[in-house]
């Protein structure tokens, strides 16, 4: 299935990837004659390109690989912002890394 076929098959409630400066997953909230509107009010043309000049983005099919990459990037950014890793002792750094790995494994197990 190509991108346009995927876009043409969208229904209200379907998940979509929004690829812009902060890639994320959203849902189709509603349609107009010419637009696809996602949760939060983002508006996209029927070809998947966003309206407006300040935040260019596109709609993309939320494949497993794409969702995993978005989650990975968001988690890495969160961890970078929340902890000053270089200021931790080696022992504390190792302890926190083990904790993060355990939480990731629990998350994967819950997903399936």
Buried (B, 14 or more C-beta within 10 A) or exposed (E): EEEEEBBEEBEEEBBBBBBEEEBBBBEBBEEEEEEBBBBEEBEBBBEBEBBEEEEEBBBBBBEEEBBEEBBEEBBEEEEEEEBEEEEBEEEEBEEBEEEEEEEEEEEEEEEE
